[in-house]
């Protein structure tokens, strides 16, 4: 069976059908973006969509922002190849939302205006804290953008039948140009509607495929798992047992703990997710939006379990790994196996829409951080008109878009999982400790914030740079490089740990304590008391938002 399917995957589907369906999606969403943009008059309109979205609408948009191409394509492939260990990604991403709901969602909404730095600067010195927060935000967004843009290039190989790297670079540029247009014109309101539409399409498409796969096995999950085991051949039982990917050695188990720590804690520090809490009119709606997001994301990740094992059973691990897109091709190959060219076209369009929506959300976050934190509050010391700030944000969108296109072209074909893991690790290291200390620790001061943010950011990036993910990781069977640097003769890794979370996250928490205690800066208990009341009750939050 695998040989037959492999032959089909060389000419999988009809590229014209894929482009036509994707083009239809782009046209519809562009119309919506242009309509939404007519009310963009103030900074609150551009950054926070005028705070006009309900909890369910914002929750759906959060799901659209969070369920990236890595969630759909990457996790399905991970489950198809590694079974139980692949599904641990889904569990980690979902559990992360409980941390976001319990610790940050409502509190951030009550104490901030547009960005994470608004919360931190409430009781700390504005200029140094805003600069540190903006730099960490831009670092997270940049690496996340690289992953999405590089993912676009990887998808092209399978979905449009383009193997040439230069042609894939052109597609990356087209995705980037569309993303710039969405954000430039629509702001947060247009971006939010794109994310809502994309979330509905993605969850509906995954749901249809899930029911289709289960129908082939009489809606019996045990039969589906047995099918995946049989298709995998010798050693197939490992697919339903823990340890296939992360149980080979003590170091692989440590890598998993480190990765899980970054994923679970990183979500509560992701700037593009945190920014979504400001698009609702009240703290209650912020709380409702996270609950909606948890339900939608949880249902989707249950779908990935069936889709992953379904791809393993109906397509086969060997076929998936030999396809042009590698493990990321599992979901499209399953769609082609189930519904032929049309279903593949729909799923491929949804995959492209996923990338488009996520990069749009990331871009407006980076633009808001630069224009609001660095330009308006650091350079201009708050003395800038809202329309001037929005104008700088739009210029920033173009600059970031061009940077993402260039970076994506260079990163095309490289380890996309590394880029996503780095974004989560940076968010968990640089952002989360400072947010939590600022919200809950009365003694915390500016020195502690700077130590924590810069220490977490620098240590995380340095540890990644000297890890096997960048150089020195070789496939023991083929001898091919599995690192970002493809030349196996270049090896400068100093530590065997592939994800820095288990070191950089505790270090950032510790640096926050050390920096605070060593500083002679006097705490401001009255500001902390005001912040505590506002964060827990919402009292005064609406007044602050109006200014």
C-alpha positions in Angstrom: 0.0 0.0 0.0 2.8 2.4 0.9 4.4 2.1 -2.5 1.2 2.9 -4.3 0.5 6.0 -2.2 4.1 7.2 -2.5 3.8 7.2 -6.3 0.6 9.3 -6.0 2.2 11.8 -3.6 4.7 12.8 -6.3 1.9 14.4 -8.2 -0.4 14.9 -5.2 -3.7 16.7 -6.1 -4.0 19.6 -8.6 -2.0 22.7 -7.8 -4.5 24.8 -9.7 -7.3 23.6 -7.5 -5.2 24.4 -4.4 -4.4 27.9 -5.6 -8.0 28.6 -6.7 -9.4 27.6 -3.2 -6.7 29.6 -1.4 -7.4 32.6 -3.8 -11.1 32.5 -2.9 -10.3 32.6 0.8 -7.9 35.6 0.3 -10.5 37.5 -1.7 -13.3 37.0 0.9 -11.0 37.9 3.8 -9.6 41.0 2.0 -13.2 42.3 1.6 -13.9 41.7 5.3 -10.6 43.4 6.2 -11.4 46.5 4.1 -14.9 46.7 5.6 -13.5 46.4 9.2 -10.8 49.1 8.5 -13.3 51.9 7.9 -13.6 52.4 11.7 -9.9 52.5 12.4 -9.6 56.1 13.7 -7.7 55.9 17.0 -4.8 53.9 18.5 -7.4 51.8 20.5 -9.1 51.0 17.2 -5.9 49.9 15.5 -4.2 48.0 18.4 -7.2 46.7 20.3 -10.1 46.7 17.7 -11.9 49.4 19.7 -12.3 46.7 22.4 -15.5 45.8 20.5 -15.3 42.0 20.4 -17.3 39.7 22.7 -15.7 36.9 24.7 -16.8 34.1 22.3 -15.6 36.1 19.3 -12.2 36.9 20.9 -11.9 33.3 22.2 -12.4 32.0 18.6 -9.8 34.5 17.4 -7.3 33.4 20.1 -7.8 29.8 18.9 -7.1 31.1 15.4 -4.0 32.9 16.6 -2.7 29.9 18.6 -3.5 27.0 16.2 -0.6 27.6 13.8 0.6 25.5 11.0 2.9 23.7 13.5 -0.2 22.7 15.5 -2.1 21.3 12.5 0.6 19.9 10.3 3.4 19.4 12.8 1.5 17.6 15.6 -0.4 15.3 13.1 2.9 14.3 11.7 4.5 13.8 15.1 1.6 11.5 16.2 1.7 9.6 12.9 5.5 8.9 13.3 5.9 8.8 17.1 2.4 8.0 18.4 2.0 8.6 22.1 5.1 10.9 22.4 3.7 13.0 19.5 0.4 13.5 21.3 2.3 14.9 24.3 2.8 18.1 22.3 -1.0 18.5 22.1 -1.3 18.0 25.9 1.5 20.5 26.6 -0.1 23.2 24.4 -3.5 22.7 26.0 -2.4 22.6 29.6 -0.6 25.9 28.9 -4.0 27.6 28.5 -4.9 26.7 32.1 -1.8 28.7 33.2 -2.9 31.6 31.0 -6.4 31.5 32.4 -5.5 31.3 36.0 -2.5 33.6 36.2 -2.6 36.3 33.5 -5.8 36.7 31.3 -8.1 38.8 33.6 -5.2 40.5 35.5 -3.6 41.7 32.3 -6.8 43.0 30.9 -7.5 45.0 34.1 -4.0 46.6 34.3 -2.9 47.2 30.7 -3.9 49.1 27.6 -2.3 47.8 24.5 0.9 45.8 25.3 2.5 43.7 28.0 4.8 46.7 28.8 1.8 48.7 29.9 1.3 46.2 32.8 5.0 46.2 33.8 5.4 50.0 33.7 2.4 50.5 35.9 4.5 50.3 39.1 8.1 50.2 37.6 10.2 52.9 35.9 8.6 53.3 32.5 11.5 53.9 30.0 13.9 51.0 30.9 11.1 48.5 31.4 9.3 49.4 28.2 12.5 49.0 26.2 13.3 45.6 27.7 9.7 44.4 27.2 9.7 45.7 23.6 13.0 43.9 22.8 11.8 40.6 24.3 8.5 40.9 22.4 10.3 41.6 19.1 12.6 38.6 19.7 9.7 36.2 20.4 7.7 37.6 17.4 10.7 37.4 15.0 11.5 33.8 15.7 7.8 32.8 15.6 7.5 34.7 12.3 10.5 32.9 10.9 8.9 29.5 11.8 5.6 30.4 10.0 7.3 31.9 6.9 9.7 28.9 6.7 6.7 26.6 7.2 5.0 28.3 4.2 8.0 27.4 2.0 7.9 23.8 3.2 4.2 23.4 2.5 4.7 24.6 -1.0 6.8 21.6 -1.9 3.9 19.2 -1.3 0.7 21.3 -1.8 1.6 23.2 -5.0 4.2 20.7 -6.4 7.0 23.3 -6.3 10.4 21.8 -5.4 12.6 24.6 -6.5 13.9 26.7 -3.5 13.8 29.9 -5.5 10.1 29.3 -6.4 9.4 28.5 -2.7 11.0 31.8 -1.8 8.6 33.6 -4.2 5.7 32.0 -2.4 7.1 33.1 1.0 7.3 36.6 -0.4 3.6 36.4 -1.6 2.5 35.2 1.9 4.5 38.0 3.5 3.0 40.7 1.1 -0.5 39.5 1.9 0.2 39.6 5.6 1.5 43.2 5.3 -1.7 44.2 3.4 -4.0 42.6 6.0 -2.3 44.3 9.0 -1.6 47.6 7.2 -5.3 48.1 6.3 -7.3 46.2 8.8 -5.3 46.6 12.1 -6.4 44.4 15.0 -10.0 44.4 13.9 -9.3 43.1 10.4 -6.8 40.7 11.8 -9.2 39.4 14.4 -11.9 38.6 11.8 -9.3 36.8 9.6 -8.4 34.7 12.7 -12.0 33.9 13.5 -12.7 32.7 9.9 -9.5 30.7 9.9 -10.2 29.1 13.2 -13.7 28.0 12.1 -12.4 26.6 8.8 -9.5 24.8 10.5 -11.6 23.2 13.3 -14.4 22.3 10.9 -12.0 20.8 8.4 -10.2 18.8 11.1 -13.6 17.7 12.4 -14.8 16.4 9.0 -11.5 14.5 8.5 -11.7 13.1 12.0 -15.3 11.7 11.5 -14.2 10.4 8.0 -11.2 8.5 9.5 -13.3 7.1 12.4 -16.0 5.9 9.9 -13.4 3.8 8.2 -12.9 1.9 11.4 -16.5 1.7 12.5 -16.0 4.6 14.9 -13.8 2.3 17.1 -10.7 4.1 18.3 -9.1 0.7 19.3 -9.4 -0.5 15.7 -7.8 2.7 14.4 -4.9 2.3 16.8 -4.5 -1.3 15.7 -4.5 -0.1 12.0 -1.7 2.3 12.8 0.3 -0.4 14.5 -0.2 -2.9 11.6 0.8 -0.3 9.0 4.0 0.6 11.0 5.2 -3.0 10.7 7.8 -4.4 13.1 7.9 -2.5 16.4 4.5 -0.8 15.6 3.4 -1.4 19.2 5.7 1.4 20.3 3.2 3.9 18.7 0.8 3.4 21.6 3.4 3.3 24.4 5.4 6.2 25.9 9.0 6.5 25.0 9.3 6.1 21.3 10.7 9.6 20.8 11.7 10.7 24.3 12.6 7.4 26.1 15.8 6.4 24.4 18.1 7.9 27.0 18.2 10.1 30.1 19.1 13.1 27.9 16.1 12.6 25.6 13.8 12.5 28.7 15.5 15.7 30.0 14.9 17.3 26.6 11.2 16.5 26.9 10.9 17.9 30.4 12.7 21.1 29.2 10.5 21.4 26.1 7.3 20.8 28.1 8.3 23.5 30.6 8.8 25.9 27.7 5.5 25.1 26.1 3.4 25.1 29.3 4.8 28.3 30.6 5.6 30.0 27.3 2.0 30.5 26.3 1.2 32.8 29.3 4.1 35.0 28.1 3.5 35.0 24.3 3.0 38.7 23.4 0.6 38.1 20.5 -1.7 36.0 22.7 -1.5 38.5 25.6 -2.4 41.4 23.3 -5.7 39.7 22.4 -7.0 40.2 25.9 -7.2 43.9 25.2 -9.7 43.5 22.4 -12.6 42.9 24.8 -14.6 45.5 26.7 -14.3 44.0 30.2 -12.4 41.6 32.4 -15.4 39.3 32.4 -15.2 39.0 28.6 -11.4 38.4 28.8 -12.1 35.5 31.1 -14.9 34.2 28.8 -12.6 34.5 25.8 -10.0 32.2 27.4 -12.6 29.7 28.4 -13.9 29.6 24.8 -10.3 29.3 23.5 -9.6 26.4 25.8 -12.7 24.5 24.6 -12.0 25.1 20.9 -8.3 24.3 21.2 -9.0 21.3 23.4 -11.5 19.9 20.8 -9.0 20.5 18.0 -6.2 18.7 19.8 -8.5 15.7 20.3 -9.0 15.8 16.5 -5.2 15.7 16.0 -5.0 12.4 17.9 -7.4 10.7 15.4 -5.8 12.5 12.4 -2.3 11.5 13.5 -3.0 7.9 14.0 -5.3 8.0 10.9 -2.4 9.2 8.8 -0.2 6.4 10.3 -2.9 3.8 9.5 -4.1 4.9 6.1 -1.0 6.5 4.6 1.9 4.9 6.5 5.0 6.3 8.3 7.3 5.4 5.4 5.2 7.3 2.9 4.9 10.3 5.1 8.6 10.6 5.8 9.6 10.2 2.1 7.1 12.9 0.9 8.4 16.3 -0.1 7.1 17.9 3.1 8.4 15.2 5.4 6.4 14.7 8.6 4.5 17.9 8.0 2.9 16.3 5.0 0.9 13.8 7.2 -2.4 15.8 7.3 -2.4 16.8 3.6 -1.6 13.2 2.5 -4.4 11.9 4.7 -6.8 14.4 3.1 -5.8 13.2 -0.3 -6.2 9.6 0.7 -9.7 10.3 2.1 -11.2 12.8 -0.3 -8.9 13.1 -3.3 -8.1 16.4 -5.0 -11.0 18.5 -3.6 -10.4 17.7 0.1 -6.7 18.2 -0.4 -7.4 21.6 -2.0 -9.6 22.6 0.9 -7.1 21.4 3.6 -4.2 23.0 1.7 -6.1 26.3 1.6 -6.8 26.1 5.3 -3.1 25.4 6.0 -2.1 28.5 4.0 -4.8 30.5 5.7 -3.5 29.3 9.0 0.0 30.7 8.3 -1.5 34.0 7.0 -3.6 34.5 10.1 -0.9 33.7 12.5 1.7 36.0 10.9 -0.8 38.8 10.7 -1.4 38.5 14.5 2.4 38.4 15.2 3.1 41.4 13.0 0.5 43.7 14.6 1.9 42.7 18.0 5.4 43.6 16.9 4.2 46.9 15.4 2.3 47.8 18.5 5.2 47.0 20.7 7.6 49.2 18.7 5.2 52.1 18.0 3.6 52.2 21.5 6.5 51.2 23.7 9.7 52.3 22.0 8.5 55.2 19.8 5.6 56.8 21.8 6.7 56.1 25.4 10.5 55.7 25.2 11.6 58.1 22.4 8.8 60.6 22.7 8.2 60.1 26.4 4.4 59.8 25.9 4.1 63.2 24.0 2.8 61.9 20.7 -0.6 62.1 19.1 -2.5 58.8 18.6 -2.6 59.2 14.8 1.2 59.7 14.8 1.7 56.5 16.8 -0.6 54.6 14.4 1.4 55.9 11.5 4.6 54.7 13.0 3.0 51.3 13.7 2.0 51.0 10.0 5.6 51.8 8.9 6.8 49.2 11.4 4.4 46.6 9.8 6.1 47.1 6.4 9.6 46.9 7.9 8.8 43.8 10.0 7.1 42.2 7.0 10.1 42.6 4.8 12.4 41.3 7.5 10.2 38.3 8.0 10.1 37.6 4.2 13.9 37.7 4.0 14.4 35.7 7.2 11.8 33.1 6.0 13.6 32.7 2.7 16.9 32.0 4.5 15.2 29.7 7.1 13.3 27.8 4.4 14.1 24.1 4.7 15.7 24.5 8.1 14.5 23.2 11.5 11.1 25.0 11.9 10.5 23.2 15.2 13.6 24.8 16.6 12.3 28.3 15.8 8.9 27.6 17.4 10.5 26.1 20.5 12.8 29.1 20.7 9.9 31.5 20.6 8.1 29.7 23.4 11.3 29.4 25.5 12.1 33.1 25.1 8.5 34.0 26.1 8.7 31.7 29.2 12.1 33.0 30.2 12.0 36.7 29.4 8.3 37.6 29.9 6.5 35.3 32.3 8.7 35.8 35.4 8.5 39.6 35.2 4.7 39.5 34.6 4.1 37.3 37.6 6.5 39.2 39.9 4.9 42.5 38.8 1.4 41.3 39.5 2.0 39.4 42.8 5.3 40.5 44.5 5.1 43.8 46.5 8.9 44.1 46.8 9.6 43.7 43.1 11.3 46.7 41.4 12.7 47.9 38.1 16.1 46.4 38.7 14.6 42.9 39.2 12.5 43.3 36.0 15.6 44.2 33.9 17.7 41.4 35.4 15.0 38.9 34.7 14.0 40.0 31.2 17.5 40.6 29.8 18.9 37.6 31.7 16.2 35.3 30.5 16.4 36.6 26.9 20.2 36.4 26.6 20.6 33.1 28.4 17.9 31.5 26.3 19.3 32.6 23.0 22.9 31.7 24.0 21.9 28.2 25.2 20.1 27.6 21.9 23.1 28.8 19.9 25.5 26.3 21.6 23.1 23.4 21.5 22.9 20.5 19.0 19.8 22.2 17.4 22.1 24.7 15.7 25.1 22.5 15.0 26.5 19.0 15.5 23.3 16.9 15.5 23.6 14.0 13.0 21.1 11.3 12.1 22.8 8.1 13.2 21.3 6.0 10.4 21.9 8.3 7.4 24.7 10.6 8.6 22.7 13.6 7.5 22.7 16.8 9.6 19.6 17.4 11.7 20.8 20.8 12.9 20.1 24.3 11.5 23.6 24.3 10.0 23.5 21.6 7.4 27.2 21.2 7.1 28.1 18.2 9.3 31.8 19.4 9.5 30.7 22.5 11.4 30.1 21.6 15.1 30.4 24.1 17.9 27.7 22.8 20.3 28.8 22.8 23.9 25.8 21.3 25.7 23.7 18.2 24.8 20.4 19.9 25.8 18.3 20.8 22.8 15.8 23.1 24.6 17.0 25.7 27.1 13.8 26.0 29.1 14.8 23.9 32.0 17.8 26.2 32.6 16.8 29.6 31.3 13.3 29.7 32.9 14.4 29.0 36.5 17.4 31.3 35.9 15.1 34.2 34.9 12.9 33.7 38.0 16.1 33.6 40.1 17.6 36.7 38.5 14.3 38.6 39.2 14.7 37.9 42.9 18.5 38.7 43.0 18.1 41.9 41.0 15.3 43.1 43.2 17.1 42.3 46.5 20.4 43.8 45.4 18.8 47.1 44.3 18.6 50.1 46.5 15.5 51.2 44.8 12.7 51.8 47.3 9.4 49.9 46.6 6.1 51.7 46.1 3.6 49.9 48.2 0.8 52.3 47.3 1.3 51.6 43.6 1.3 47.9 44.2 -1.9 48.2 46.3 -3.5 50.2 43.5 -2.4 47.6 40.9 -3.6 44.7 43.1 -7.0 46.2 43.5 -7.3 47.0 39.8 -6.0 43.6 38.6 -8.3 41.7 40.9 -11.5 43.8 40.7 -11.2 45.8 37.5 -11.8 49.0 39.4 -10.3 51.9 37.5 -9.3 49.8 34.5 -11.9 51.3 32.2 -10.8 54.8 33.2 -7.2 54.0 32.4 -8.2 52.5 29.0 -10.0 55.7 28.1 -6.9 57.9 28.5 
